[in-house]
Amino acid sequence: MNDLSIARGNDFFAEIELTDENGEPYTIAEGDKIIFGVKAKPENNDEDFIFKKELTAADEINGKYPFSFDAESMDIPAGTYWYGVSVYTKDDKLLSAVRCCEFNIERAVVRKGGIDIDN
């Protein structure tokens, strides 16, 4: 299961490691994109992302693709959302790496912006 849970209003970081159908490491080619997207409902249109990020082959570090979102991006209402990770190739092929998994935003007692870090 690839479900994720984070606290509302916290920075988010994940490293995605791709494998092919044989379980071997897979790196995207020049001109390809790997897309991490989150929606309120899985059946929403492509324009309905709450947030998404696209990386290219140049973003790969030691076989992994680092996705990060700042706390302001993650300051959305607590609840269950849906995320997926896909590879969009330069040849116009769309390959699902992670299909429609839960992305849970948990309530947080302390969120960035709600504390004075100078004291």
Contact map, one row per residue, 1 for C-alpha under 8 A:
11100000000000000000000000000000000000000000000000000000000000000000000000000000000000000000000000001000000000000000000
11110000000000000000000000000000000000000000000000000000000000000000000000000000000000000000000001001100000000000000000
11111000000000000000000000000000000000000000000000000000000000000000000000000000000000000000000000001111000000000000000
01111100000000000000000000000000000000000000000000000000000000000000000000000000000000000000000000001111000000000000000
00111110000000000000000000000000000000000000000000000000000000000000000000000000000000000000000000000011110000000000000
00011111010100000000000000000000000000000000000000000000000000000000000000000000000000000000000000000011110000000000000
00001111110000000000000000000000000000000000000000000000000000000000000000000000000000000000000000000000111100000000000
00000111110000000000000000000000000000000000000000000000000000000000000001111100000000000000000000000000111100100000000
00000011111000000000000000000000000000000000000000000000000000000000001111110000000000000000000000000000000100110000000
00000111111100000000000000000000000000000000000000000000000000000000011101100000000000000000000000000000000000110000000
00000000111110000000000000000000000000000000000000000000000000000001111101000000000000000000000000000000000000000000000
00000100011111000000000000000000000000000000000000000000000000000001111001000000000000000000000000000000000000000000000
00000000001111100000000000000000000000000000000000000000000000000111100000000000000000000000000000000000000000000000000
00000000000111110000000000000000000000000000000000000000000000000111000000000000000000000000000000000000000000000000000
00000000000011111000000000000000000000000000000000000000000000011110000000000000000000000000000000000000000000000000000
00000000000001111100000000000000000000000000000000000000000000011110000000000000000000000000000000000000000000000000000
00000000000000111110000011000000000000000000000000000000000000111000000000000000000000000000000000000000000000000000000
00000000000000011111000011100000000000000000000000000000000000110000000000000000000000000000000010000000000000000000000
00000000000000001111111111000000000000000000000000000000000000000000000000000000000000000000000000000000000000000000000
00000000000000000111111111000000000000000000000000000000000000000000000000000000000000000000000000000000000000000000000
00000000000000000011111100000000000000000000000000000000000000000000000000000000000000000000000000000000000000000000000
00000000000000000011111100000000000000000000000000000000000000000000000000000000000000000000000000000000000000000000000
00000000000000000011111110000000000000000000000000000000000000000000000000000000000000000000000000000000000000000000000
00000000000000000011111111000000000000000000000000000000000000000000000000000000000000000000000000000000000000000000000
00000000000000001111001111100000000000000000000000000000000000100000000000000000000000000000000000000000000000000000000
00000000000000001111000111110000000000000000000000000000000000100000000000000000000000000000000000000000000000000000000
00000000000000000100000011111000000000000000000000000000100100100000000000000000000000000000000000000000000000000000000
00000000000000000000000001111101110000000000000000000001100000000000000000000000000000100000000000000000000000000000000
00000000000000000000000000111111000000000000000000000000100000000000000000000000000000001000000000000000000000000000000
00000000000000000000000000011111000000000000000000000001110000000000000000000000000000000000000000000000000000000000000
00000000000000000000000000001111100000000000000000000001100000000000000000000000000000001100000000000000000000000000000
00000000000000000000000000011111110000000000000000000001100000000000000000000000000000111100000000000000000000000000000
00000000000000000000000000010011111000000000000000000111100000000000000000000000000000111100000000000000000000000000000
00000000000000000000000000010001111100000000000000000111000000000000000000000000000011110000000000000000000000000000000
00000000000000000000000000000000111110000000000000011110000000000000000000000000000011110000000000000000000000000000000
00000000000000000000000000000000011111000000000000011100000000000010000000000000001111000000000000000000000000000000000
00000000000000000000000000000000001111100000000011111000000000000000000000000000001110000000000000000000000000000000000
00000000000000000000000000000000000111110000000011110000000000000000000000000000111100000000000000000010000000000000000
00000000000000000000000000000000000011111101000111100000000000000000000000000000111000000000000000000000000000000000000
00000000000000000000000000000000000001111101000111000000000000000000000000000001110000000000000000000000000000000000000
00000000000000000000000000000000000000111111000000000000000000000000000000000000110000000000000000000000000000000000000
00000000000000000000000000000000000000111111000000000000000000000000000000000000011000000000000000010000000000000000000
00000000000000000000000000000000000000001111100000000000000000000000000000000000000000000000000000000000000000000000000
00000000000000000000000000000000000000111111111100000000000000000000000000000000000000000000000000000000000000000000000
00000000000000000000000000000000000000000011111100000000000000000000000000000000000000000000000000000000000000000000000
00000000000000000000000000000000000000000001111110000000000000000000000000000000000000000000000000000000000000000000000
00000000000000000000000000000000000000000001111110000000000000000000000000000000000000000000000000000000000000000000000
00000000000000000000000000000000000000110001111111000000000000000000000000000000000000000000000000000000000000000000000
00000000000000000000000000000000000011110000011111110000000000000000000000000000000000000000000000000000000000000000000
00000000000000000000000000000000000011110000000111110000000000000000000000000000000000000000000000000000000000000000000
00000000000000000000000000000000000011100000000011111000000000000000000010000000000000000000000000000000000000000000000
00000000000000000000000000000000001111000000000011111100000000000000000000000000000000000000000000000000000000000000000
00000000000000000000000000000000001110000000000000111110000000000010000000000000000000000000000000000000000000000000000
00000000000000000000000000000000111100000000000000011111000000000000000000000000000000000000000000000000000000000000000
00000000000000000000000000000000111000000000000000001111111000001000000000000000000000000000000000000000000000000000000
00000000000000000000000000010111110000000000000000000111111100000000000000000000000000000000000000000000000000000000000
00000000000000000000000000111111100000000000000000000011111100000000000000000000000000000000000000000000000000000000000
00000000000000000000000000000100000000000000000000000011111100000000000000000000000000000000000000000000000000000000000
00000000000000000000000000000000000000000000000000000011111110001100000000000000000000000000000000000000000000000000000
00000000000000000000000000100000000000000000000000000001111111111100000000000000000000000000000000000000000000000000000
00000000000000000000000000000000000000000000000000000000001111111100000000000000000000000000000000000000000000000000000
00000000000000000000000000000000000000000000000000000000000111110000000000000000000000000000000000000000000000000000000
00000000000000001100000011100000000000000000000000000000000111111000000000000000000000000000000000000000000000000000000
00000000000000111100000000000000000000000000000000000000000111111100000000000000000000000000000000000000000000000000000
00000000000000111000000000000000000000000000000000000010001110111110000000000000000000000000000000000000000000000000000
00000000000011110000000000000000000000000000000000000000001110011111000000000000000000000000000000000000000000000000000
00000000000011110000000000000000000100000000000000001000000000001111100000000000000000000000000000000000000000000000000
00000000001111000000000000000000000000000000000000000000000000000111110000000000000000000000000000000000000000000000000
00000000001110000000000000000000000000000000000000000000000000000011111011000000000000000000000000000000000000000000000
00000000011100000000000000000000000000000000000000000000000000000001111111000000000000000000000000000000000000000000000
00000000111100000000000000000000000000000000000000000000000000000000111111100000000000000000000000000000000000010000000
00000000111000000000000000000000000000000000000000000000000000000000011111100000000000000000000000000000000000010000000
00000000100000000000000000000000000000000000000000100000000000000000111111110000000000000000000000000000000000000000000
00000001111100000000000000000000000000000000000000000000000000000000111111110000000000000000000000000000000000000000000
00000001110000000000000000000000000000000000000000000000000000000000001111111000000000000000000000000000000000000000000
00000001100000000000000000000000000000000000000000000000000000000000000011111100000000000000000000000000100000000000000
00000001000000000000000000000000000000000000000000000000000000000000000000111110000000000000000000000000100000000000000
00000001000000000000000000000000000000000000000000000000000000000000000000011111000000000000000000000001111000000000000
00000000000000000000000000000000000000000000000000000000000000000000000000001111100000000000000000000001110000000000000
00000000000000000000000000000000000000010000000000000000000000000000000000000111110000000000000000000111100000000000000
00000000000000000000000000000000000001111000000000000000000000000000000000000011111000000000000000000111100000000000000
00000000000000000000000000000000000001111100000000000000000000000000000000000001111100000000000000011110000000000000000
00000000000000000000000000000000000111100100000000000000000000000000000000000000111110000000000000111110000000000000000
00000000000000000000000000000000000111000000000000000000000000000000000000000000011111000000000111111000000000000000000
00000000000000000000000000000000011110000000000000000000000000000000000000000000001111100000000111100000000000000000000
00000000000000000000000000000000011100000000000000000000000000000000000000000000000111110000011111000000000000000000000
00000000000000000000000000010001111000000000000000000000000000000000000000000000000011111000111110000000000000000000000
00000000000000000000000000000001111000000000000000000000000000000000000000000000000001111101111000000000000000000000000
00000000000000000000000000001011100000000000000000000000000000000000000000000000000000111111110000000000000000000000000
00000000000000000000000000000011100000000000000000000000000000000000000000000000000000011111100000000000000000000000000
00000000000000000000000000000000000000000000000000000000000000000000000000000000000000001111100000000000000000000000000
00000000000000000000000000000000000000000000000000000000000000000000000000000000000000011111110000000000000000000000000
00000000000000000000000000000000000000000000000000000000000000000000000000000000000000111111111000000000000000000000000
00000000000000000000000000000000000000000000000000000000000000000000000000000000000001111001111100000000000000000000000
00000000000000000000000000000000000000000000000000000000000000000000000000000000000001110000111110000000000000000000000
00000000000000000000000000000000000000000000000000000000000000000000000000000000000111100000011111100000000000000000000
00000000000000000100000000000000000000000000000000000000000000000000000000000000000111100000001111100000000000000000000
01000000000000000000000000000000000000000000000000000000000000000000000000000000000111000000000111111000000000000000000
00000000000000000000000000000000000000000000000000000000000000000000000000000000001110000000000111111000000000000000000
00000000000000000000000000000000000000000100000000000000000000000000000000000000011100000000000001111100000000000000000
11110000000000000000000000000000000000000000000000000000000000000000000000000000011100000000000001111110000000000000000
01110000000000000000000000000000000000000000000000000000000000000000000000000001111000000000000000011111000000000000000
00111100000000000000000000000000000001000000000000000000000000000000000000000001111000000000000000001111100000000000000
00111100000000000000000000000000000000000000000000000000000000000000000000000111100000000000000000000111110000000000000
00001111000000000000000000000000000000000000000000000000000000000000000000011111100000000000000000000011111000000000000
00001111000000000000000000000000000000000000000000000000000000000000000000000110000000000000000000000001111100000000000
00000011000000000000000000000000000000000000000000000000000000000000000000000100000000000000000000000000111110000000000
00000011100000000000000000000000000000000000000000000000000000000000000000000000000000000000000000000000011111100000000
00000000000000000000000000000000000000000000000000000000000000000000000000000000000000000000000000000000001111100000000
00000000000000000000000000000000000000000000000000000000000000000000000000000000000000000000000000000000000111110110000
00000001110000000000000000000000000000000000000000000000000000000000000000000000000000000000000000000000000111111110000
00000000110000000000000000000000000000000000000000000000000000000000001100000000000000000000000000000000000001111110000
00000000000000000000000000000000000000000000000000000000000000000000000000000000000000000000000000000000000000111111000
00000000000000000000000000000000000000000000000000000000000000000000000000000000000000000000000000000000000001111111000
00000000000000000000000000000000000000000000000000000000000000000000000000000000000000000000000000000000000001111111100
00000000000000000000000000000000000000000000000000000000000000000000000000000000000000000000000000000000000000001111111
00000000000000000000000000000000000000000000000000000000000000000000000000000000000000000000000000000000000000000011111
00000000000000000000000000000000000000000000000000000000000000000000000000000000000000000000000000000000000000000001111
00000000000000000000000000000000000000000000000000000000000000000000000000000000000000000000000000000000000000000001111
